[in-house]
Amino acid sequence: MEPDIKITTYDRLLRAWENATELTRDYQMYAKHTEDDETLKKLFYEFAEDEGMHAAQLREQLARYQSRR
């Protein structure tokens, strides 16, 4: 029988940070390739900025968790 796999808070935090950084890049790319709609382009840049802030906050928490290990 295989052992149970335990997903920790750190694991979830790491995945959330990875997702936020990926979304930041995606929204930046969407904005760069949106040529015909300035409103949508601006929205994508705003989303990228928001996700960038999320990623930064999650990275701070990752550092905090790593320092406890």
C-alpha atoms as one frame of an Amber mdcrd trajectory, in Angstrom:
protein
   0.000   0.000   0.000   1.285   3.428  -0.936   1.708   6.065   1.757  -0.765
   8.925   1.904   0.389  12.095   0.256   0.019  15.121   2.474  -0.313  18.540
   0.883   0.985  21.139   3.325   0.226  24.816   3.732   3.658  25.516   2.270
   2.806  23.392  -0.792  -0.390  25.358  -1.323   1.420  28.653  -0.832   4.086
  27.714  -3.356   1.466  26.712  -5.924  -0.490  29.926  -5.368   2.695  31.967
  -5.904   3.486  30.044  -9.084  -0.053  30.625 -10.365   0.067  34.344  -9.586
   3.398  34.809 -11.376   2.103  32.895 -14.388  -1.082  34.981 -14.506   1.000
  38.161 -14.308   2.951  37.105 -17.393  -0.211  35.979 -19.199  -2.047  39.261
 -18.628   1.002  41.252 -19.730   1.162  39.212 -22.937  -2.576  39.627 -23.545
  -2.235  43.391 -23.156   0.698  43.550 -25.565  -1.245  41.614 -28.198  -4.496
  43.547 -27.804  -4.114  46.179 -30.485  -7.673  47.072 -31.405  -9.256  47.729
 -28.001  -7.555  50.188 -25.662 -10.075  49.587 -22.883  -9.357  45.869 -22.889
  -5.614  46.468 -23.148  -5.765  48.707 -20.069  -7.825  46.093 -18.216  -5.250
  43.383 -18.952  -2.449  45.639 -17.676  -4.438  46.328 -14.507  -4.965  42.594
 -13.992  -1.233  42.009 -14.502  -0.434  44.628 -11.875  -2.927  43.122  -9.418
  -1.537  39.626  -9.901   1.985  40.982  -9.536   1.025  42.389  -6.141  -0.517
  39.043  -5.186   2.663  37.262  -6.259   4.797  39.635  -4.181   2.673  39.073
  -1.089   2.750  35.318  -1.573   6.538  35.412  -1.983   6.845  37.227   1.332
   4.828  34.466   2.954   6.979  31.799   1.282  10.078  33.430   2.747   8.425
  33.497   6.168   7.554  29.798   5.943  11.050  28.858   4.744  12.666  30.713
   7.634  10.642  28.561  10.039  11.961  25.299   8.580
